[in-house]
Amino acid sequence: MFYETLDNHIMTVDCSARGNSFEAGKPSLWSSRWIMPVPVPVANMDLHPDGKRFLVFSEPETSTEQRNSVHATLLLNFSDELKRRIP
């Protein structure tokens, strides 16, 4: 089982269910990579179907100068642009 800790790390723990009982093993850190917290109820991680990888929101690895600037792209008249590109 995987879960996210309160300090935004992914943990794993072996568990088993037998009849009406549930047993959990000792938790261990799955990755030391910090996951960026997001507002509830948005999920900030998702397990890949192969069970070996996660898709996560993480803080970008940038310099301090780059962290203080924000870049956004705004596309106006999307349908017009789509018609222009795909006649």
Summary of the structure (lengths in Angstrom):
residues: 87
radius of gyration: 20.3
end to end distance: 49.2
largest distance: 61.9
contacts: 140
relative contact order: 0.15
helix: 14%
strand: 25%
